[in-house]
């Protein structure tokens, strides 16, 4: 009996989009939602470490759910002339993310220097996730060059990188880790 974990349908380098259309695994659409999948995994890794507080862990879980919604949206082919919206990205969802950013920023000391990606486990993982988020944003923009992408997706991913930056700072602060700032003389 064949394992349910593999289908062999992708052995020639293609995969199915939502709706069944087969595309090459290195298509711009797959690069976009594949990088988003990588981002989700890095966000999941943040919440797995002991120096991630419960409130932020809950926020990260909500973000992971939204990443799955956005990934499903990006995995759906768009016909020329169509402008489908990502239904899960409501104004309330964007306001929620911005509210989390504001709250973490208020709790974290102000800094007047460039922060280096260092610190406790949760902070360093958040910095890694931030860089993957920026790459996901670039891949989504590549897709938007050739197919319609809901502008709210681009906004949300852009804002998410801001969230991950302040989350990294927050983790260092709550764990009493001094942030490392850029010293251009070194």
BAFI-3210 file (N, C-alpha, C; in Angstrom, 3 decimals, decimal comma, padded with zeros to 6 digits):
// residues 186
n [1|2|3|4|5|6|7|8|9|10|11|12|13|14|15|16|17|18|19|20|21|22|23|24|25|26|27|28|29|30|31|32|33|34|35|36|37|38|39|40|41|42|43|44|45|46|47|48|49|50|51|52|53|54|55|56|57|58|59|60|61|62|63|64|65|66|67|68|69|70|71|72|73|74|75|76|77|78|79|80|81|82|83|84|85|86|87|88|89|90|91|92|93|94|95|96|97|98|99|100|101|102|103|104|105|106|107|108|109|110|111|112|113|114|115|116|117|118|119|120|121|122|123|124|125|126|127|128|129|130|131|132|133|134|135|136|137|138|139|140|141|142|143|144|145|146|147|148|149|150|151|152|153|154|155|156|157|158|159|160|161|162|163|164|165|166|167|168|169|170|171|172|173|174|175|176|177|178|179|180|181|182|183|184|185|186]
n.u [000,834|000,559|002,124|000,387|001,713|003,134|002,546|003,547|002,918|004,296|006,770|007,862|008,519|006,399|003,469|000,222|-001,961|-004,385|-007,464|-006,548|-004,904|-001,830|001,498|004,927|007,297|009,083|007,880|006,904|004,695|004,726|007,183|006,471|004,388|005,728|007,917|006,522|005,580|008,011|008,518|006,429|007,286|009,595|008,481|006,978|009,096|009,987|008,020|008,433|010,505|011,744|012,083|010,156|007,390|004,057|001,925|002,925|003,414|000,793|000,008|001,724|000,719|-001,784|-000,877|000,383|-001,856|-003,008|-000,989|-001,330|-003,834|-003,173|-001,255|-002,859|-004,461|-002,491|-001,807|-003,740|-004,624|-004,835|-006,924|-006,390|-007,377|-008,932|-009,448|-009,140|-009,744|-007,964|-009,751|-009,539|-008,001|-008,922|-009,793|-009,784|-008,024|-005,586|-005,436|-005,262|-002,719|-001,116|-001,754|-000,573|002,107|002,392|001,882|004,002|006,117|005,711|006,345|008,999|012,271|013,236|015,384|018,268|019,870|021,245|020,057|021,654|021,186|020,866|020,974|018,727|017,373|014,708|014,674|016,739|015,687|013,396|014,560|015,661|013,275|012,234|013,946|013,376|010,744|010,983|012,095|009,995|008,162|009,423|009,254|006,484|005,966|007,266|005,490|003,256|004,017|003,390|000,866|-002,337|-002,233|-003,703|-003,491|-003,590|-002,374|000,322|000,682|000,163|002,239|004,456|004,026|004,189|006,919|007,808|006,555|007,938|010,499|010,137|009,236|011,519|013,121|011,536|011,637|014,344|014,328|012,427|013,738|015,953|018,229|020,876|020,677|022,487|024,110|024,884|028,208|030,043|032,744|034,056]
n.v [-001,177|002,198|005,033|007,700|010,021|010,732|011,448|011,227|012,866|015,195|014,578|015,293|017,891|019,658|021,091|021,260|024,028|025,707|024,707|023,076|023,516|022,772|023,733|024,781|024,015|026,011|028,355|031,843|032,255|030,016|030,501|032,749|031,869|029,732|030,879|032,259|030,100|029,209|031,426|031,121|028,797|029,762|031,618|029,925|028,666|030,647|030,798|028,423|028,518|028,867|031,466|033,024|034,906|034,244|035,914|037,058|034,692|033,854|035,866|035,256|032,774|033,522|035,013|032,986|031,524|033,427|033,578|031,122|031,509|033,575|032,256|030,298|031,970|033,061|030,737|030,328|030,533|033,468|034,739|036,631|040,020|039,645|040,584|039,418|039,517|038,976|037,433|037,091|039,147|041,608|045,059|045,134|043,080|044,096|046,346|045,077|043,848|046,152|047,293|045,462|045,918|048,592|048,308|046,620|048,272|050,416|049,213|048,755|050,018|053,125|053,486|054,809|053,997|051,692|048,446|045,390|042,051|040,203|038,558|037,054|033,674|033,775|036,379|036,340|034,472|035,834|037,921|036,479|035,547|038,009|038,737|036,718|037,348|039,790|038,828|037,224|039,229|040,469|038,372|038,179|040,660|040,257|038,403|040,048|041,668|040,222|039,195|039,833|040,841|041,138|044,296|044,499|042,205|042,672|044,935|043,823|041,918|043,599|045,116|043,063|042,480|044,682|044,158|041,800|042,827|044,579|042,702|041,155|043,014|043,335|040,735|040,599|042,656|041,815|039,611|040,594|041,135|042,864|044,877|044,641|047,160|048,734|049,427|051,452|051,821|049,497]
n.w [000,000|-000,839|000,674|002,283|002,432|000,218|-003,211|-005,714|-007,796|-008,099|-009,021|-011,453|-011,259|-011,022|-009,489|-007,925|-007,981|-005,858|-006,935|-008,886|-011,174|-012,735|-012,113|-012,602|-010,060|-009,494|-010,152|-010,151|-008,536|-006,811|-005,580|-004,123|-002,289|-001,206|000,084|001,976|003,434|004,473|006,089|007,934|009,237|010,491|012,207|013,805|015,083|016,784|018,758|020,029|021,822|025,181|026,158|025,060|025,733|027,013|026,093|023,727|022,377|021,907|020,116|018,007|017,261|016,252|014,080|012,619|011,792|010,110|008,198|006,966|005,792|003,975|002,444|001,221|-000,311|-002,042|-003,354|-005,151|-008,458|-010,476|-012,834|-015,851|-015,601|-013,354|-009,918|-007,212|-003,695|-000,631|001,566|004,338|005,299|006,878|007,696|010,476|011,152|010,265|011,903|014,355|014,211|013,986|016,430|018,189|017,536|018,364|021,130|021,980|021,315|023,045|025,468|025,317|025,723|024,254|021,446|019,898|017,812|015,401|015,657|016,174|014,954|017,435|020,678|023,046|022,635|021,568|020,541|018,589|016,848|016,079|014,668|012,536|011,402|010,652|008,550|006,717|006,315|004,967|002,611|001,735|001,242|-000,946|-002,827|-003,078|-004,177|-006,616|-007,713|-007,849|-009,917|-012,150|-011,867|-010,396|-007,031|-003,945|-002,519|000,256|001,196|000,664|002,278|004,841|005,120|004,977|007,305|009,122|009,194|010,622|013,044|013,791|014,175|016,397|018,187|018,563|019,904|022,168|023,291|024,079|025,970|027,975|028,878|030,061|028,512|027,170|024,368|021,315|019,718|016,608|016,006|014,305|014,327|014,758]
ca.u [000,000|001,334|002,021|-000,422|002,583|003,616|001,601|004,351|002,461|005,260|008,085|008,363|008,806|005,197|002,566|-001,117|-002,469|-005,777|-008,250|-006,063|-003,963|-000,452|002,514|006,281|007,574|009,885|007,134|006,899|003,616|005,207|008,220|005,804|003,772|006,730|008,678|005,601|005,612|009,267|008,300|005,594|008,117|010,492|007,642|006,703|010,298|010,065|007,105|008,844|011,584|011,258|012,121|009,014|006,315|002,768|001,131|003,486|003,175|-000,579|000,021|002,396|-000,213|-002,756|-000,159|000,555|-003,132|-003,162|-000,038|-001,948|-004,863|-002,513|-000,662|-003,943|-004,814|-001,437|-001,757|-004,887|-004,301|-005,679|-007,102|-006,210|-008,527|-009,548|-008,805|-009,687|-009,185|-007,698|-010,911|-009,219|-007,282|-009,877|-009,190|-009,604|-006,827|-004,440|-005,423|-004,793|-001,265|-000,531|-001,920|000,474|003,366|002,381|001,979|005,369|006,995|005,542|006,954|010,425|012,987|013,572|016,771|018,660|020,980|020,865|020,115|022,174|020,323|021,492|020,256|018,228|016,912|013,489|015,021|017,494|014,748|012,530|015,349|015,705|011,940|012,098|014,635|012,592|009,550|011,354|012,246|008,636|007,598|009,996|008,692|005,088|006,034|007,560|004,223|002,373|004,449|002,851|-000,500|-002,917|-002,121|-004,418|-002,540|-003,602|-001,378|001,625|000,691|000,248|003,581|005,346|003,819|004,640|008,361|007,927|006,173|009,011|011,606|009,858|009,152|012,901|013,533|010,723|012,170|015,577|013,987|011,790|014,695|017,083|019,380|021,255|020,725|023,759|023,907|025,945|029,344|030,711|034,197|034,620]
ca.v [000,000|003,437|005,990|008,900|011,190|011,121|011,147|011,077|013,788|016,286|014,046|015,923|019,305|020,484|020,911|021,796|025,189|025,570|024,671|021,959|023,831|022,359|024,724|024,395|024,299|027,227|029,502|033,008|032,062|029,093|031,200|033,651|031,205|028,874|031,705|032,509|028,876|029,284|032,431|030,504|027,883|030,537|032,194|028,819|028,413|031,666|030,468|027,166|028,691|029,172|032,891|033,689|035,039|033,674|036,870|037,122|033,371|033,892|036,708|034,508|031,749|034,211|035,356|031,742|031,232|034,370|033,175|030,022|032,131|034,299|031,242|029,728|033,009|033,139|029,468|030,300|031,260|034,615|034,900|038,028|040,895|039,415|041,262|038,825|039,992|037,993|037,685|037,091|040,371|042,680|046,214|044,787|042,242|045,000|047,164|044,208|043,726|047,452|047,450|044,667|046,637|049,765|047,874|046,160|049,431|051,190|048,479|048,577|051,301|053,760|053,325|055,781|053,373|050,497|047,243|044,213|040,894|039,386|038,534|035,767|032,773|034,280|037,582|035,998|033,813|036,885|038,625|035,599|035,605|039,330|038,737|035,854|038,137|040,750|038,067|036,867|040,454|040,638|037,339|038,559|041,766|039,654|037,853|041,179|042,207|039,425|038,781|040,656|040,461|042,076|045,195|044,246|041,161|043,346|045,776|042,983|041,336|044,710|045,428|041,920|042,614|045,647|043,424|040,885|043,636|045,027|041,501|040,818|043,960|042,997|039,518|040,944|043,489|041,050|038,620|041,356|041,011|044,142|044,817|044,985|048,190|048,844|050,300|051,557|051,912|048,136]
ca.w [000,000|-000,978|001,765|002,019|002,524|-001,103|-004,295|-006,929|-008,848|-008,237|-009,378|-012,683|-010,993|-011,032|-008,365|-008,182|-007,258|-005,439|-008,163|-009,671|-012,251|-012,460|-012,459|-012,212|-008,655|-009,360|-010,685|-009,273|-007,549|-005,795|-004,823|-003,175|-001,137|-000,585|001,022|003,079|004,233|005,228|007,124|008,968|010,023|011,356|013,267|014,720|015,876|017,842|019,854|020,654|022,795|026,523|026,480|024,410|026,724|026,594|025,323|022,375|021,774|021,398|018,917|016,947|016,795|015,390|012,853|011,862|011,146|009,005|007,158|006,221|004,949|002,884|001,583|000,409|-001,280|-003,042|-004,081|-006,063|-009,681|-010,791|-014,278|-016,285|-015,408|-012,045|-008,792|-005,994|-002,430|000,420|002,419|005,770|005,684|007,135|008,372|011,892|011,259|010,141|013,122|015,431|014,081|014,333|017,877|018,837|017,331|019,252|022,533|022,234|021,226|024,287|026,574|025,045|025,773|022,973|021,051|018,875|017,103|014,671|016,485|015,491|015,189|018,470|021,937|023,534|021,573|020,917|019,782|017,381|015,924|015,528|013,650|011,359|010,796|010,012|007,257|005,828|006,006|003,920|001,365|001,316|000,671|-002,288|-003,713|-003,326|-005,130|-007,917|-008,198|-008,184|-011,208|-013,260|-011,557|-009,339|-005,617|-003,080|-001,845|001,697|001,468|000,685|003,487|006,026|005,201|005,320|008,716|009,906|009,443|011,719|014,259|014,155|014,692|017,766|019,019|018,925|020,947|023,339|023,915|024,786|027,121|029,062|029,357|030,609|027,627|026,586|022,915|020,691|018,712|015,602|016,308|013,001|014,491|014,911]
c.u [000,884|001,082|001,155|000,438|003,144|002,653|002,297|003,935|003,432|006,634|008,669|008,594|007,603|004,378|001,231|-001,377|-003,851|-006,613|-007,752|-005,091|-002,553|000,503|003,874|006,538|008,451|009,181|007,139|005,811|004,079|006,325|007,581|005,227|004,702|007,579|007,806|005,534|006,882|009,143|007,475|006,410|009,053|009,713|007,287|007,885|010,466|009,234|007,504|009,899|011,048|011,268|011,106|007,869|004,976|001,934|001,630|003,304|001,755|-000,696|000,635|001,494|-001,276|-002,122|000,039|-000,730|-003,355|-002,196|-000,627|-003,041|-004,232|-001,870|-001,695|-004,374|-003,775|-001,338|-002,934|-004,561|-005,314|-005,730|-006,912|-007,506|-009,241|-008,755|-009,361|-008,966|-008,923|-008,726|-010,583|-008,567|-008,242|-009,156|-008,932|-008,331|-005,574|-004,323|-004,915|-003,269|-000,584|-000,663|-000,869|001,832|003,454|002,567|003,396|006,350|006,911|006,255|008,477|011,126|013,299|015,056|017,054|019,895|020,434|021,082|020,666|021,320|020,966|020,600|019,848|017,711|015,706|013,811|015,765|016,596|013,793|013,275|015,471|014,359|011,720|012,771|013,920|011,322|009,843|011,539|010,883|007,960|008,128|009,423|007,221|005,043|006,391|006,283|003,286|002,772|003,810|001,398|-001,039|-002,670|-002,817|-003,401|-002,514|-002,620|-000,005|001,749|000,905|001,658|004,607|005,237|004,313|006,146|008,626|007,609|007,332|010,229|011,333|009,690|010,553|013,395|012,815|011,299|013,460|015,265|013,416|012,707|015,983|018,376|019,662|021,360|022,098|023,466|025,119|026,981|030,178|032,221|034,846|034,778]
c.v [001,248|004,356|007,179|010,163|011,609|010,638|010,840|012,054|014,946|015,831|014,654|017,421|020,217|020,185|021,545|023,035|024,854|025,660|023,622|022,258|023,432|023,423|024,194|024,829|025,531|028,435|030,636|032,869|031,124|029,701|032,096|032,872|030,191|029,641|032,079|031,291|028,830|030,296|031,850|029,572|028,650|031,209|031,115|028,520|029,432|031,216|029,196|027,341|029,202|030,659|033,712|033,727|034,584|034,641|036,951|035,792|033,309|034,731|035,960|033,407|032,358|034,572|034,109|031,355|032,154|034,032|032,040|030,557|032,815|033,309|030,595|030,712|033,059|031,871|029,309|031,153|032,375|034,742|036,366|038,827|040,716|040,169|040,713|039,339|038,814|038,253|037,766|038,391|041,555|043,888|045,936|043,964|043,107|045,865|046,347|044,098|045,040|047,730|046,670|045,358|047,805|049,371|047,405|047,327|050,277|050,535|048,414|049,933|051,825|053,578|054,297|055,279|052,197|049,283|046,091|043,004|039,902|039,373|037,134|034,927|033,329|035,497|037,234|035,291|034,835|037,679|037,778|035,642|036,935|039,342|037,836|036,581|039,138|040,044|037,645|038,070|040,668|039,614|037,649|039,723|041,276|039,083|038,974|041,846|041,475|039,004|039,658|040,019|041,545|042,969|045,005|043,148|041,810|044,215|044,938|042,411|042,417|045,040|044,293|041,994|043,632|044,974|042,531|041,630|044,044|043,836|041,080|041,734|043,647|041,773|039,810|041,731|042,653|039,981|039,261|041,162|042,392|043,985|045,232|046,001|048,258|049,857|050,368|051,660|050,531|047,456]
c.w [000,000|000,212|001,348|002,052|001,174|-002,173|-005,611|-008,038|-009,056|-008,680|-010,650|-012,503|-011,095|-009,785|-008,729|-007,345|-006,721|-006,714|-009,134|-010,786|-011,832|-012,958|-012,021|-010,760|-008,445|-009,974|-009,666|-008,202|-006,437|-004,959|-003,764|-002,003|-000,489|000,420|002,214|004,004|005,080|006,367|008,264|009,851|010,960|012,489|014,290|015,619|016,996|019,035|020,590|021,738|024,125|026,849|025,686|025,420|026,136|025,759|023,883|021,657|021,201|020,135|017,741|016,393|015,888|014,049|011,997|011,144|009,950|007,867|006,315|005,298|003,733|001,915|000,682|-000,667|-002,404|-003,890|-005,041|-007,279|-009,926|-012,306|-014,647|-016,148|-014,085|-010,972|-007,475|-004,742|-001,504|001,519|003,907|006,227|005,775|007,727|009,858|012,096|011,166|011,407|014,310|015,392|014,460|015,825|018,651|018,701|018,304|020,709|022,867|022,218|022,490|025,461|026,478|025,069|024,369|022,706|019,912|018,133|016,308|015,563|015,649|015,855|016,159|019,705|022,347|022,359|020,833|020,048|018,503|016,376|015,309|014,457|012,377|010,642|010,082|008,648|006,254|005,406|004,892|002,576|000,838|000,665|-000,749|-003,268|-004,041|-004,305|-006,530|-008,533|-008,622|-009,493|-012,382|-013,059|-010,433|-007,976|-004,820|-002,369|-000,335|002,091|001,592|001,938|004,744|006,197|005,538|006,804|009,604|010,168|010,550|013,053|014,718|014,698|016,142|018,701|019,466|020,047|022,257|024,066|024,663|026,055|028,263|029,633|029,870|029,815|027,026|025,081|022,418|019,606|017,802|016,047|015,022|013,111|014,588|013,591]
res [x|x|x|x|x|x|x|x|x|x|x|x|x|x|x|x|x|x|x|x|x|x|x|x|x|x|x|x|x|x|x|x|x|x|x|x|x|x|x|x|x|x|x|x|x|x|x|x|x|x|x|x|x|x|x|x|x|x|x|x|x|x|x|x|x|x|x|x|x|x|x|x|x|x|x|x|x|x|x|x|x|x|x|x|x|x|x|x|x|x|x|x|x|x|x|x|x|x|x|x|x|x|x|x|x|x|x|x|x|x|x|x|x|x|x|x|x|x|x|x|x|x|x|x|x|x|x|x|x|x|x|x|x|x|x|x|x|x|x|x|x|x|x|x|x|x|x|x|x|x|x|x|x|x|x|x|x|x|x|x|x|x|x|x|x|x|x|x|x|x|x|x|x|x|x|x|x|x|x|x|x|x|x|x|x|x]
***
